[in-house]
Amino acid sequence: MKYIETHRLPSLGHAEVRIIAHTPEAARAVAEALRDCFAGAEQRSYPGLDGDTRLHLTVDTAAPAGPARSWLVTSRSPGGTGAHSDET
């Protein structure tokens, strides 16, 4: 059975983040790191199809804080580099 997810785009200045991990603790650790960098809404957690954990949260990209602010400033490329080889 193929899992197909439908969703609408987040509001301007926000990003939806989907975390898939073997354990809820691993998913929460990644979400916590993101919340240290970006303001975010409440996370939603769901059981995965194969016993994994799926955690969804929305982050505010318009007001990055801490590590994300400095990383975003230095990582911006002048013309963009396009998609990575594993992205469509």
Disulfide bonds with the S-S distance in Angstrom:
none
